[in-house]
C-alpha cells in the first residue's frame, strides 16, 4: 500500500471545507499536509462536492455564502484528479462485484485499486457494504 498518497472522497472534502469545527477531519488533513501526503480522486470529485454542498444549502443546513466559500476552498485543494476510460470500465465491474447501487463510489475504489492507495471516507455505509468483502484499504469513520 502506497503511504505517500491517499484517495479522498467527496464527503471527506465537504467536511474539510464546510465544517471547520470538525476537529478529527481537520487534524487528519493537517497530518497529511505535514507528511506531504499526496491526494488523489477520480475526476468526478468536484461534481459530487458541488452537488453535496448544494444539498446542504437546499436543506437549510448551510447558507449560500458558506456554500460559495466552501466550494472555492474545495476547488483550491491540491488534489490530483484522474479520469480515463479504463477507470470507468473498472468502476462498473467493481460496482457489480460489491453490489453497489451506483458507480460513484466504485470510481474511488477503482482508482485506489489501480494506484495501491487507501480510500479515506466518512461514509460508514460504504465501509459496512465492503466489510463482507474484506476490502482492507478503505478507511472509514473519519471524524466520527
Biotite code that builds the C-alpha atoms (Angstrom):
import biotite.structure as struc

atoms = struc.array([
    struc.Atom([0.000, 0.000, 0.000], chain_id="A", res_id=1, res_name="UNK", atom_name="CA", element="C"),
    struc.Atom([1.350, 3.412, -1.012], chain_id="A", res_id=2, res_name="UNK", atom_name="CA", element="C"),
    struc.Atom([1.552, 5.535, 2.172], chain_id="A", res_id=3, res_name="UNK", atom_name="CA", element="C"),
    struc.Atom([2.748, 8.662, 0.346], chain_id="A", res_id=4, res_name="UNK", atom_name="CA", element="C"),
    struc.Atom([-0.628, 9.142, -1.309], chain_id="A", res_id=5, res_name="UNK", atom_name="CA", element="C"),
    struc.Atom([-4.284, 8.697, -0.332], chain_id="A", res_id=6, res_name="UNK", atom_name="CA", element="C"),
    struc.Atom([-7.583, 8.919, -2.148], chain_id="A", res_id=7, res_name="UNK", atom_name="CA", element="C"),
    struc.Atom([-10.214, 11.218, -0.648], chain_id="A", res_id=8, res_name="UNK", atom_name="CA", element="C"),
    struc.Atom([-13.908, 11.099, -1.396], chain_id="A", res_id=9, res_name="UNK", atom_name="CA", element="C"),
    struc.Atom([-16.359, 13.967, -1.789], chain_id="A", res_id=10, res_name="UNK", atom_name="CA", element="C"),
    struc.Atom([-17.877, 13.558, 1.673], chain_id="A", res_id=11, res_name="UNK", atom_name="CA", element="C"),
    struc.Atom([-14.468, 13.999, 3.292], chain_id="A", res_id=12, res_name="UNK", atom_name="CA", element="C"),
    struc.Atom([-13.675, 17.049, 1.156], chain_id="A", res_id=13, res_name="UNK", atom_name="CA", element="C"),
    struc.Atom([-17.022, 18.611, 2.092], chain_id="A", res_id=14, res_name="UNK", atom_name="CA", element="C"),
    struc.Atom([-16.345, 18.078, 5.772], chain_id="A", res_id=15, res_name="UNK", atom_name="CA", element="C"),
    struc.Atom([-12.882, 19.596, 5.332], chain_id="A", res_id=16, res_name="UNK", atom_name="CA", element="C"),
    struc.Atom([-14.082, 22.808, 3.714], chain_id="A", res_id=17, res_name="UNK", atom_name="CA", element="C"),
    struc.Atom([-17.596, 23.360, 5.083], chain_id="A", res_id=18, res_name="UNK", atom_name="CA", element="C"),
    struc.Atom([-17.159, 22.289, 8.695], chain_id="A", res_id=19, res_name="UNK", atom_name="CA", element="C"),
    struc.Atom([-14.024, 23.888, 10.186], chain_id="A", res_id=20, res_name="UNK", atom_name="CA", element="C"),
    struc.Atom([-15.085, 22.730, 13.670], chain_id="A", res_id=21, res_name="UNK", atom_name="CA", element="C"),
    struc.Atom([-14.830, 19.070, 12.631], chain_id="A", res_id=22, res_name="UNK", atom_name="CA", element="C"),
    struc.Atom([-11.608, 18.564, 14.607], chain_id="A", res_id=23, res_name="UNK", atom_name="CA", element="C"),
    struc.Atom([-10.873, 14.941, 13.588], chain_id="A", res_id=24, res_name="UNK", atom_name="CA", element="C"),
    struc.Atom([-11.144, 15.754, 9.879], chain_id="A", res_id=25, res_name="UNK", atom_name="CA", element="C"),
    struc.Atom([-9.096, 18.929, 10.238], chain_id="A", res_id=26, res_name="UNK", atom_name="CA", element="C"),
    struc.Atom([-6.446, 17.024, 12.238], chain_id="A", res_id=27, res_name="UNK", atom_name="CA", element="C"),
    struc.Atom([-6.287, 14.271, 9.612], chain_id="A", res_id=28, res_name="UNK", atom_name="CA", element="C"),
    struc.Atom([-5.896, 16.820, 6.822], chain_id="A", res_id=29, res_name="UNK", atom_name="CA", element="C"),
    struc.Atom([-3.211, 18.703, 8.768], chain_id="A", res_id=30, res_name="UNK", atom_name="CA", element="C"),
    struc.Atom([-1.314, 15.438, 9.296], chain_id="A", res_id=31, res_name="UNK", atom_name="CA", element="C"),
    struc.Atom([-1.385, 14.799, 5.548], chain_id="A", res_id=32, res_name="UNK", atom_name="CA", element="C"),
    struc.Atom([-0.068, 18.294, 4.886], chain_id="A", res_id=33, res_name="UNK", atom_name="CA", element="C"),
    struc.Atom([2.771, 17.862, 7.405], chain_id="A", res_id=34, res_name="UNK", atom_name="CA", element="C"),
    struc.Atom([3.685, 14.459, 5.971], chain_id="A", res_id=35, res_name="UNK", atom_name="CA", element="C"),
    struc.Atom([3.411, 15.801, 2.405], chain_id="A", res_id=36, res_name="UNK", atom_name="CA", element="C"),
    struc.Atom([0.913, 13.056, 1.580], chain_id="A", res_id=37, res_name="UNK", atom_name="CA", element="C"),
    struc.Atom([-0.374, 13.352, -1.980], chain_id="A", res_id=38, res_name="UNK", atom_name="CA", element="C"),
    struc.Atom([-4.131, 13.439, -2.536], chain_id="A", res_id=39, res_name="UNK", atom_name="CA", element="C"),
    struc.Atom([-5.916, 11.848, -5.472], chain_id="A", res_id=40, res_name="UNK", atom_name="CA", element="C"),
    struc.Atom([-9.525, 11.355, -6.510], chain_id="A", res_id=41, res_name="UNK", atom_name="CA", element="C"),
    struc.Atom([-11.475, 10.391, -9.596], chain_id="A", res_id=42, res_name="UNK", atom_name="CA", element="C"),
    struc.Atom([-12.386, 13.267, -11.880], chain_id="A", res_id=43, res_name="UNK", atom_name="CA", element="C"),
    struc.Atom([-15.992, 13.192, -10.661], chain_id="A", res_id=44, res_name="UNK", atom_name="CA", element="C"),
    struc.Atom([-14.907, 14.507, -7.230], chain_id="A", res_id=45, res_name="UNK", atom_name="CA", element="C"),
    struc.Atom([-15.867, 18.139, -7.700], chain_id="A", res_id=46, res_name="UNK", atom_name="CA", element="C"),
    struc.Atom([-19.193, 17.266, -9.337], chain_id="A", res_id=47, res_name="UNK", atom_name="CA", element="C"),
    struc.Atom([-20.034, 15.386, -6.152], chain_id="A", res_id=48, res_name="UNK", atom_name="CA", element="C"),
    struc.Atom([-18.677, 18.120, -3.883], chain_id="A", res_id=49, res_name="UNK", atom_name="CA", element="C"),
    struc.Atom([-20.736, 20.775, -5.685], chain_id="A", res_id=50, res_name="UNK", atom_name="CA", element="C"),
    struc.Atom([-23.853, 18.615, -5.503], chain_id="A", res_id=51, res_name="UNK", atom_name="CA", element="C"),
    struc.Atom([-23.338, 17.774, -1.836], chain_id="A", res_id=52, res_name="UNK", atom_name="CA", element="C"),
    struc.Atom([-22.795, 21.390, -0.830], chain_id="A", res_id=53, res_name="UNK", atom_name="CA", element="C"),
    struc.Atom([-25.880, 22.438, -2.786], chain_id="A", res_id=54, res_name="UNK", atom_name="CA", element="C"),
    struc.Atom([-27.932, 19.771, -0.977], chain_id="A", res_id=55, res_name="UNK", atom_name="CA", element="C"),
    struc.Atom([-26.807, 21.240, 2.365], chain_id="A", res_id=56, res_name="UNK", atom_name="CA", element="C"),
    struc.Atom([-27.974, 24.656, 1.167], chain_id="A", res_id=57, res_name="UNK", atom_name="CA", element="C"),
    struc.Atom([-31.341, 23.341, -0.059], chain_id="A", res_id=58, res_name="UNK", atom_name="CA", element="C"),
    struc.Atom([-31.894, 21.573, 3.264], chain_id="A", res_id=59, res_name="UNK", atom_name="CA", element="C"),
    struc.Atom([-31.118, 24.770, 5.136], chain_id="A", res_id=60, res_name="UNK", atom_name="CA", element="C"),
    struc.Atom([-28.066, 23.313, 6.899], chain_id="A", res_id=61, res_name="UNK", atom_name="CA", element="C"),
    struc.Atom([-25.641, 25.840, 5.415], chain_id="A", res_id=62, res_name="UNK", atom_name="CA", element="C"),
    struc.Atom([-26.131, 29.323, 3.995], chain_id="A", res_id=63, res_name="UNK", atom_name="CA", element="C"),
    struc.Atom([-25.457, 30.154, 0.349], chain_id="A", res_id=64, res_name="UNK", atom_name="CA", element="C"),
    struc.Atom([-22.471, 32.301, 1.333], chain_id="A", res_id=65, res_name="UNK", atom_name="CA", element="C"),
    struc.Atom([-20.934, 29.382, 3.245], chain_id="A", res_id=66, res_name="UNK", atom_name="CA", element="C"),
    struc.Atom([-21.506, 27.105, 0.282], chain_id="A", res_id=67, res_name="UNK", atom_name="CA", element="C"),
    struc.Atom([-19.798, 29.546, -2.102], chain_id="A", res_id=68, res_name="UNK", atom_name="CA", element="C"),
    struc.Atom([-16.751, 29.918, 0.156], chain_id="A", res_id=69, res_name="UNK", atom_name="CA", element="C"),
    struc.Atom([-16.625, 26.154, 0.772], chain_id="A", res_id=70, res_name="UNK", atom_name="CA", element="C"),
    struc.Atom([-16.776, 25.353, -2.929], chain_id="A", res_id=71, res_name="UNK", atom_name="CA", element="C"),
    struc.Atom([-13.946, 27.780, -3.672], chain_id="A", res_id=72, res_name="UNK", atom_name="CA", element="C"),
    struc.Atom([-11.897, 26.211, -0.860], chain_id="A", res_id=73, res_name="UNK", atom_name="CA", element="C"),
    struc.Atom([-12.569, 22.714, -2.197], chain_id="A", res_id=74, res_name="UNK", atom_name="CA", element="C"),
    struc.Atom([-11.586, 23.677, -5.722], chain_id="A", res_id=75, res_name="UNK", atom_name="CA", element="C"),
    struc.Atom([-8.276, 25.042, -4.451], chain_id="A", res_id=76, res_name="UNK", atom_name="CA", element="C"),
    struc.Atom([-7.259, 21.859, -2.595], chain_id="A", res_id=77, res_name="UNK", atom_name="CA", element="C"),
    struc.Atom([-4.170, 20.126, -4.022], chain_id="A", res_id=78, res_name="UNK", atom_name="CA", element="C"),
    struc.Atom([-5.977, 17.017, -5.211], chain_id="A", res_id=79, res_name="UNK", atom_name="CA", element="C"),
    struc.Atom([-4.868, 15.265, -8.385], chain_id="A", res_id=80, res_name="UNK", atom_name="CA", element="C"),
    struc.Atom([-7.907, 14.255, -10.421], chain_id="A", res_id=81, res_name="UNK", atom_name="CA", element="C"),
    struc.Atom([-7.780, 11.124, -12.536], chain_id="A", res_id=82, res_name="UNK", atom_name="CA", element="C"),
    struc.Atom([-10.328, 10.023, -15.087], chain_id="A", res_id=83, res_name="UNK", atom_name="CA", element="C"),
    struc.Atom([-9.966, 7.827, -18.118], chain_id="A", res_id=84, res_name="UNK", atom_name="CA", element="C"),
    struc.Atom([-11.916, 5.188, -19.987], chain_id="A", res_id=85, res_name="UNK", atom_name="CA", element="C"),
    struc.Atom([-10.305, 2.283, -18.126], chain_id="A", res_id=86, res_name="UNK", atom_name="CA", element="C"),
    struc.Atom([-11.237, 3.790, -14.760], chain_id="A", res_id=87, res_name="UNK", atom_name="CA", element="C"),
    struc.Atom([-14.897, 3.996, -15.835], chain_id="A", res_id=88, res_name="UNK", atom_name="CA", element="C"),
    struc.Atom([-14.862, 0.416, -17.087], chain_id="A", res_id=89, res_name="UNK", atom_name="CA", element="C"),
    struc.Atom([-13.274, -0.838, -13.876], chain_id="A", res_id=90, res_name="UNK", atom_name="CA", element="C"),
    struc.Atom([-15.764, 1.165, -11.768], chain_id="A", res_id=91, res_name="UNK", atom_name="CA", element="C"),
    struc.Atom([-18.658, -0.630, -13.450], chain_id="A", res_id=92, res_name="UNK", atom_name="CA", element="C"),
    struc.Atom([-17.074, -4.007, -12.715], chain_id="A", res_id=93, res_name="UNK", atom_name="CA", element="C"),
    struc.Atom([-16.375, -3.064, -9.093], chain_id="A", res_id=94, res_name="UNK", atom_name="CA", element="C"),
    struc.Atom([-19.921, -1.763, -8.576], chain_id="A", res_id=95, res_name="UNK", atom_name="CA", element="C"),
    struc.Atom([-21.208, -5.089, -9.803], chain_id="A", res_id=96, res_name="UNK", atom_name="CA", element="C"),
    struc.Atom([-18.764, -7.123, -7.676], chain_id="A", res_id=97, res_name="UNK", atom_name="CA", element="C"),
    struc.Atom([-19.688, -5.302, -4.451], chain_id="A", res_id=98, res_name="UNK", atom_name="CA", element="C"),
    struc.Atom([-23.374, -4.908, -5.349], chain_id="A", res_id=99, res_name="UNK", atom_name="CA", element="C"),
    struc.Atom([-23.253, -1.111, -5.116], chain_id="A", res_id=100, res_name="UNK", atom_name="CA", element="C"),
    struc.Atom([-26.376, 0.827, -6.065], chain_id="A", res_id=101, res_name="UNK", atom_name="CA", element="C"),
    struc.Atom([-24.404, 3.229, -8.312], chain_id="A", res_id=102, res_name="UNK", atom_name="CA", element="C"),
    struc.Atom([-20.900, 3.584, -9.704], chain_id="A", res_id=103, res_name="UNK", atom_name="CA", element="C"),
    struc.Atom([-19.879, 6.807, -7.943], chain_id="A", res_id=104, res_name="UNK", atom_name="CA", element="C"),
    struc.Atom([-18.192, 5.057, -5.011], chain_id="A", res_id=105, res_name="UNK", atom_name="CA", element="C"),
    struc.Atom([-16.855, 2.420, -7.377], chain_id="A", res_id=106, res_name="UNK", atom_name="CA", element="C"),
    struc.Atom([-14.798, 5.078, -9.177], chain_id="A", res_id=107, res_name="UNK", atom_name="CA", element="C"),
    struc.Atom([-12.947, 5.822, -5.937], chain_id="A", res_id=108, res_name="UNK", atom_name="CA", element="C"),
    struc.Atom([-12.470, 2.098, -5.335], chain_id="A", res_id=109, res_name="UNK", atom_name="CA", element="C"),
    struc.Atom([-11.192, 1.548, -8.866], chain_id="A", res_id=110, res_name="UNK", atom_name="CA", element="C"),
    struc.Atom([-8.698, 4.373, -8.502], chain_id="A", res_id=111, res_name="UNK", atom_name="CA", element="C"),
    struc.Atom([-7.452, 3.054, -5.144], chain_id="A", res_id=112, res_name="UNK", atom_name="CA", element="C"),
    struc.Atom([-7.105, -0.433, -6.549], chain_id="A", res_id=113, res_name="UNK", atom_name="CA", element="C"),
    struc.Atom([-5.151, 0.871, -9.535], chain_id="A", res_id=114, res_name="UNK", atom_name="CA", element="C"),
    struc.Atom([-2.798, 3.084, -7.510], chain_id="A", res_id=115, res_name="UNK", atom_name="CA", element="C"),
    struc.Atom([-2.436, 0.882, -4.444], chain_id="A", res_id=116, res_name="UNK", atom_name="CA", element="C"),
    struc.Atom([-3.645, 3.625, -2.082], chain_id="A", res_id=117, res_name="UNK", atom_name="CA", element="C"),
    struc.Atom([-6.140, 3.843, 0.757], chain_id="A", res_id=118, res_name="UNK", atom_name="CA", element="C"),
    struc.Atom([-9.549, 5.466, 0.398], chain_id="A", res_id=119, res_name="UNK", atom_name="CA", element="C"),
    struc.Atom([-10.450, 7.808, 3.252], chain_id="A", res_id=120, res_name="UNK", atom_name="CA", element="C"),
    struc.Atom([-14.166, 8.453, 3.752], chain_id="A", res_id=121, res_name="UNK", atom_name="CA", element="C"),
    struc.Atom([-16.638, 9.383, 6.467], chain_id="A", res_id=122, res_name="UNK", atom_name="CA", element="C"),
    struc.Atom([-19.202, 7.208, 4.629], chain_id="A", res_id=123, res_name="UNK", atom_name="CA", element="C"),
    struc.Atom([-19.786, 4.398, 7.121], chain_id="A", res_id=124, res_name="UNK", atom_name="CA", element="C"),
    struc.Atom([-22.459, 2.958, 4.837], chain_id="A", res_id=125, res_name="UNK", atom_name="CA", element="C"),
    struc.Atom([-19.829, 2.288, 2.179], chain_id="A", res_id=126, res_name="UNK", atom_name="CA", element="C"),
    struc.Atom([-17.433, 0.838, 4.743], chain_id="A", res_id=127, res_name="UNK", atom_name="CA", element="C"),
    struc.Atom([-20.142, -1.505, 6.034], chain_id="A", res_id=128, res_name="UNK", atom_name="CA", element="C"),
    struc.Atom([-21.077, -2.552, 2.500], chain_id="A", res_id=129, res_name="UNK", atom_name="CA", element="C"),
    struc.Atom([-17.469, -3.553, 1.817], chain_id="A", res_id=130, res_name="UNK", atom_name="CA", element="C"),
    struc.Atom([-16.830, -5.375, 5.136], chain_id="A", res_id=131, res_name="UNK", atom_name="CA", element="C"),
    struc.Atom([-18.012, -8.787, 3.927], chain_id="A", res_id=132, res_name="UNK", atom_name="CA", element="C"),
    struc.Atom([-15.584, -8.482, 1.009], chain_id="A", res_id=133, res_name="UNK", atom_name="CA", element="C"),
    struc.Atom([-12.634, -7.712, 3.302], chain_id="A", res_id=134, res_name="UNK", atom_name="CA", element="C"),
    struc.Atom([-11.615, -4.588, 1.434], chain_id="A", res_id=135, res_name="UNK", atom_name="CA", element="C"),
    struc.Atom([-8.975, -3.531, 3.952], chain_id="A", res_id=136, res_name="UNK", atom_name="CA", element="C"),
    struc.Atom([-7.746, -0.365, 2.234], chain_id="A", res_id=137, res_name="UNK", atom_name="CA", element="C"),
    struc.Atom([-10.896, 1.638, 2.886], chain_id="A", res_id=138, res_name="UNK", atom_name="CA", element="C"),
    struc.Atom([-10.584, 3.849, 5.966], chain_id="A", res_id=139, res_name="UNK", atom_name="CA", element="C"),
    struc.Atom([-13.982, 4.866, 7.301], chain_id="A", res_id=140, res_name="UNK", atom_name="CA", element="C"),
    struc.Atom([-15.423, 6.504, 10.346], chain_id="A", res_id=141, res_name="UNK", atom_name="CA", element="C"),
    struc.Atom([-13.361, 9.631, 9.750], chain_id="A", res_id=142, res_name="UNK", atom_name="CA", element="C"),
    struc.Atom([-14.414, 12.296, 12.205], chain_id="A", res_id=143, res_name="UNK", atom_name="CA", element="C"),
    struc.Atom([-16.991, 10.184, 13.959], chain_id="A", res_id=144, res_name="UNK", atom_name="CA", element="C"),
])
